[in-house]
Amino acid sequence: MSLITDWTPQKGAAFGKANLAFKHGLHERPMFSDAGLEELLDRYPREKLGVFTMGEDPVAWTTWRKGAANGLSGSKLLEAAQAGRIWLNLRQTNDHLPEYARLGDEIFSEKEAMSPGLKTFKRDLGMLISSANAQVFYHLDVPLVSLWQLRGQKRVWVYPVADPYVGEETLERIVLKETAEQFTFDPAWDAGAEVHDLTPGKMVTWEQNAPHRIENGPMLNVSLSIEFMTPQALMRANVIYANGVLRRRLGARPTIQDGFTPGALGKLAIARAAKALKLQTPQERVLPTSFRLDVKRPGMLLPV
């Protein structure tokens, strides 16, 4: 039985290239019940668990803070998400739990079967367990993304890959890892956004590098966030990388070429050479751990 219930030839042809909304039945599986989530949190490598909190102003992206959850069981972590204002990020669950690896194979087998010519790799199935009214600030991702809502409600704003929402130089800085994926947001841009209200059984995927932000409804939210690459997406990432190198090393003013054009292939060679020679030094933003979850009152945040 198909996971997505409303595939059409048009959606299959556009998958990975455009903003699309789908219906799915994944939320009905027992693995996403309270018991299933508690087991997931117990078995997922604790040192890889992302624990975050944030402010309420969608412009104030620097209020995104990293925390720790030492000593909390899976049930206590779920209680913390239900009671506090936190965002639990479990990246690459498919690399750590066999049932999530099987789920990933199932999802991508269907995507590739329904989308002619689609080939996917660098697959990352991330589980998101987050509190009522929590948010993710304005940012973009280098890979392609699909967001599957399993429990709760959230609103997703997806913005065009164009000025003023994101310029090519901002894209270059992110791909070169000179800056964080989060960056300055103007609330006036909401007028140009595509808005998706996600409830259990809905999924949305968007154009590569599309800026987006997320706000939870007034309840616990559980989502599956899937990042992946295709040959076309990887080519685009390398073109942007090469453009950044050319701008910094030669003072050039390059533009992005999509597809496998001669210009894009030339920039692929530039990107590979620049990486091999280590011409660019990544300056990734490393958040310090600024709080820990209270073992006795999991919804409370304590300073470290």
VEXROFI-119466 format. One line per 2 residues: number of its first residue (from 0); their letters; for each residue x, y, z of C-alpha. Coordinates in Angstrom, 2 decimals. Layout:
<pts>
NUM> a> X/Y/Z | ...
</pts>
This chain:
<pts>
0> ms> 0.00/0.00/0.00 | 1.31/3.44/-0.93
2> li> 2.44/5.72/1.89 | 1.33/8.81/-0.04
4> td> -2.32/8.62/-1.02 | -2.54/11.37/-3.63
6> wt> 0.27/10.82/-6.10 | -0.49/12.11/-9.59
8> pq> 1.68/12.02/-12.72 | 2.07/15.79/-12.39
10> kg> 3.30/15.53/-8.79 | 5.61/12.68/-9.70
12> aa> 7.21/14.70/-12.49 | 7.60/17.79/-10.28
14> fg> 8.89/16.01/-7.17 | 12.26/17.41/-6.10
16> ka> 11.83/20.45/-8.34 | 8.90/22.40/-6.90
18> nl> 6.85/23.08/-3.77 | 4.34/20.25/-3.38
20> af> 1.81/19.11/-0.77 | 0.78/15.48/-0.23
22> kh> -1.44/13.31/1.96 | 0.02/10.26/3.69
24> gl> -0.86/7.53/6.18 | 2.39/7.37/8.13
26> he> 0.89/9.00/11.23 | -1.25/5.91/11.87
28> rp> 1.74/3.69/12.66 | 2.30/2.60/16.31
30> mf> 5.96/3.65/16.20 | 4.78/7.27/16.58
32> sd> 2.60/6.67/19.67 | 3.80/7.86/23.09
34> ag> 5.25/4.41/23.77 | 6.99/4.35/20.40
36> le> 8.47/7.82/20.91 | 9.68/6.96/24.42
38> el> 11.42/3.87/23.04 | 12.96/5.95/20.25
40> ld> 14.30/8.50/22.75 | 15.71/5.73/24.95
42> ry> 17.51/4.00/22.07 | 18.70/6.98/20.03
44> pr> 22.36/7.87/20.84 | 22.06/10.48/23.59
46> ek> 25.26/12.26/22.53 | 23.67/12.98/19.14
48> lg> 20.35/14.26/20.46 | 19.76/17.94/19.69
50> vf> 17.99/19.76/22.53 | 17.03/23.38/21.83
52> tm> 14.88/26.21/23.08 | 14.05/29.56/21.53
54> ge> 12.36/32.91/22.02 | 8.92/33.89/20.78
56> dp> 9.82/36.65/18.29 | 10.22/35.14/14.77
58> va> 12.83/37.81/13.96 | 15.05/37.01/16.97
60> wt> 16.81/33.96/15.54 | 19.80/34.41/17.87
62> tw> 17.59/33.27/20.77 | 17.94/29.69/19.45
64> rk> 19.87/27.97/22.27 | 21.34/24.52/22.75
66> ga> 20.78/22.42/25.85 | 21.51/19.04/27.40
68> an> 19.29/16.21/28.58 | 21.63/14.08/30.66
70> gl> 19.91/11.69/33.03 | 16.46/11.87/31.46
72> sg> 14.72/8.71/30.27 | 12.72/8.61/27.07
74> sk> 9.49/9.11/29.00 | 10.93/12.13/30.82
76> ll> 12.16/13.64/27.54 | 8.69/13.27/26.06
78> ea> 7.27/14.85/29.20 | 9.69/17.76/28.75
80> aq> 8.49/18.28/25.19 | 4.89/18.20/26.39
82> ag> 5.47/20.63/29.25 | 8.18/23.06/28.13
84> ri> 9.32/25.08/25.14 | 11.87/22.80/23.56
86> wl> 12.71/21.27/20.22 | 14.19/17.75/20.17
88> nl> 16.07/17.01/16.95 | 17.01/13.39/16.25
90> rq> 19.07/13.53/13.07 | 19.81/10.45/10.96
92> tn> 17.59/8.07/12.88 | 17.91/5.79/9.84
94> dh> 21.62/5.38/10.65 | 21.01/4.38/14.26
96> lp> 17.75/2.41/14.46 | 16.99/-0.44/12.04
98> ey> 13.24/0.21/11.92 | 13.94/3.77/10.76
100> ar> 16.36/2.45/8.17 | 13.58/0.23/6.86
102> lg> 11.18/3.18/6.92 | 13.64/5.22/4.88
104> de> 13.98/2.46/2.32 | 10.20/2.25/2.10
106> if> 9.76/6.00/1.65 | 12.47/6.43/-0.95
108> se> 11.49/3.32/-2.88 | 8.04/4.82/-3.28
110> ke> 9.36/8.26/-4.21 | 11.63/6.82/-6.87
112> am> 8.89/4.54/-8.21 | 6.42/7.42/-8.52
114> sp> 8.87/10.04/-9.85 | 10.33/8.99/-13.21
116> gl> 14.12/9.28/-13.25 | 14.42/10.25/-9.58
118> kt> 17.58/8.97/-7.88 | 18.20/9.82/-4.23
120> fk> 21.18/9.51/-1.90 | 22.62/11.12/1.26
122> rd> 19.32/10.27/2.97 | 18.74/11.66/6.45
124> lg> 15.54/10.75/8.32 | 15.28/13.11/11.25
126> ml> 12.60/12.89/13.93 | 11.37/16.18/15.39
128> is> 9.56/16.18/18.74 | 8.68/19.69/19.83
130> sa> 6.63/21.65/22.32 | 3.46/23.65/21.93
132> na> 4.09/27.01/20.21 | 7.78/26.24/19.60
134> qv> 9.25/27.56/16.37 | 12.10/27.15/13.92
136> fy> 13.45/30.46/12.68 | 13.87/31.58/9.08
138> hl> 16.54/29.46/7.42 | 17.31/27.33/4.38
140> dv> 18.80/23.89/3.76 | 21.36/22.86/1.16
142> pl> 19.73/19.44/0.46 | 16.16/18.80/-0.62
144> vs> 13.64/18.41/2.22 | 10.27/16.81/2.85
146> lw> 8.38/17.39/6.11 | 5.84/14.76/7.23
148> ql> 3.42/15.75/10.00 | 2.65/12.90/12.42
150> rg> 1.10/14.53/15.49 | -0.08/18.05/16.31
152> qk> -0.36/21.03/13.99 | 2.23/23.40/12.60
154> rv> 2.32/26.20/10.06 | 5.12/26.33/7.50
156> wv> 5.98/29.42/5.48 | 8.00/28.69/2.31
158> yp> 9.58/31.65/0.51 | 10.89/32.02/-3.06
160> va> 14.54/31.30/-3.84 | 15.12/34.87/-4.95
162> dp> 15.81/38.39/-3.71 | 14.87/39.76/-1.26
164> yv> 14.20/36.45/0.51 | 17.68/35.11/-0.17
166> ge> 20.44/36.45/-2.41 | 23.05/34.40/-4.23
168> et> 25.83/35.68/-1.96 | 23.90/34.51/1.12
170> le> 23.47/31.12/-0.52 | 27.20/30.97/-1.17
172> ri> 28.05/31.78/2.44 | 25.77/29.00/3.66
174> vl> 27.06/26.40/1.18 | 30.67/27.38/2.00
176> ke> 29.77/27.01/5.70 | 30.89/30.53/6.48
178> ta> 27.64/31.23/8.31 | 24.69/29.45/9.90
180> eq> 21.67/28.32/7.90 | 19.58/30.83/9.88
182> ft> 19.73/34.44/8.76 | 17.92/37.77/8.89
184> fd> 14.16/37.69/8.39 | 11.75/40.50/7.53
186> pa> 8.12/39.80/8.55 | 6.98/41.72/5.46
188> wd> 8.22/38.76/3.42 | 5.32/36.67/4.68
190> ag> 3.21/38.34/1.99 | 5.23/36.51/-0.65
192> ae> 5.33/33.13/1.11 | 3.49/29.93/0.34
194> vh> 1.76/28.86/3.58 | 1.07/25.25/4.55
196> dl> -0.95/24.25/7.61 | 0.22/20.76/8.48
198> tp> -1.92/18.31/10.43 | -1.36/14.56/10.90
200> gk> -1.36/12.91/7.49 | 0.03/15.87/5.54
202> mv> 3.45/16.29/3.98 | 5.09/19.19/2.19
204> tw> 8.29/19.35/0.15 | 9.81/22.44/-1.39
206> eq> 12.24/23.72/-3.97 | 15.90/23.26/-3.09
208> na> 17.32/26.12/-0.96 | 13.87/27.65/-0.39
210> ph> 13.93/29.70/2.84 | 11.26/28.63/5.32
212> ri> 10.18/28.95/8.92 | 7.87/26.94/11.17
214> en> 5.54/27.66/14.07 | 3.86/24.93/16.13
216> gp> 0.25/25.02/17.20 | -0.70/24.90/20.91
218> ml> 0.10/21.20/21.35 | 2.92/18.65/21.18
220> nv> 4.21/18.26/17.63 | 5.87/15.22/16.06
222> sl> 7.24/15.35/12.52 | 9.56/13.43/10.26
224> si> 12.01/15.72/8.46 | 13.75/14.03/5.55
226> ef> 16.78/15.54/3.82 | 18.19/14.01/0.66
228> mt> 20.16/14.72/-2.46 | 19.61/13.97/-6.13
230> pq> 22.25/14.31/-8.86 | 20.64/17.60/-9.90
232> al> 20.57/18.89/-6.31 | 24.20/17.95/-5.73
234> mr> 25.18/19.67/-8.95 | 23.41/22.85/-7.84
236> an> 25.18/22.77/-4.47 | 28.55/22.44/-6.22
238> vi> 27.77/25.28/-8.61 | 26.94/27.54/-5.65
240> ya> 30.15/26.43/-3.92 | 32.21/27.21/-7.03
242> ng> 30.49/30.59/-7.37 | 31.55/31.43/-3.83
244> vl> 35.15/30.47/-4.57 | 35.20/32.49/-7.80
246> rr> 33.74/35.52/-6.04 | 36.29/35.37/-3.23
248> rl> 39.38/34.38/-5.21 | 38.88/36.23/-8.49
250> ga> 36.39/38.97/-7.66 | 33.97/37.44/-10.17
252> rp> 30.21/38.00/-10.17 | 28.98/34.51/-11.11
254> ti> 25.38/33.31/-11.40 | 23.79/29.91/-10.75
256> qd> 23.32/27.49/-13.64 | 20.84/24.68/-12.97
258> gf> 21.12/21.34/-14.73 | 24.09/19.64/-16.36
260> tp> 25.14/22.43/-18.71 | 28.77/22.90/-19.80
262> ga> 29.01/25.89/-17.46 | 27.69/23.90/-14.53
264> lg> 30.04/20.99/-15.25 | 32.96/23.39/-15.33
266> kl> 31.96/24.75/-11.94 | 31.65/21.19/-10.60
268> ai> 35.33/20.74/-11.47 | 36.18/24.04/-9.75
270> ar> 34.28/23.02/-6.61 | 36.00/19.63/-6.44
272> aa> 39.43/21.20/-6.91 | 38.76/23.89/-4.29
274> ka> 37.66/21.25/-1.78 | 40.68/19.06/-2.51
276> lk> 43.03/22.02/-2.08 | 41.10/23.26/0.98
278> lq> 40.87/26.76/-0.42 | 37.92/27.57/1.84
280> tp> 37.92/27.16/5.61 | 34.47/26.40/7.05
282> qe> 33.45/28.67/9.93 | 30.52/26.72/11.28
284> rv> 28.55/28.29/14.12 | 28.92/26.03/17.15
286> lp> 26.31/26.74/19.80 | 27.50/26.39/23.41
288> ts> 25.36/24.35/25.77 | 23.58/27.00/27.83
290> fr> 20.92/25.02/29.71 | 19.95/21.56/30.86
292> ld> 16.57/19.96/31.38 | 15.59/19.47/35.01
294> vk> 15.49/15.75/35.84 | 12.73/16.25/38.42
296> rp> 10.72/18.80/36.43 | 11.60/18.05/32.78
298> gm> 9.80/21.10/31.39 | 12.06/23.44/33.39
300> ll> 15.36/24.75/32.01 | 18.33/25.07/34.35
302> pv> 21.57/26.97/33.61 | 24.75/24.96/33.14
</pts>
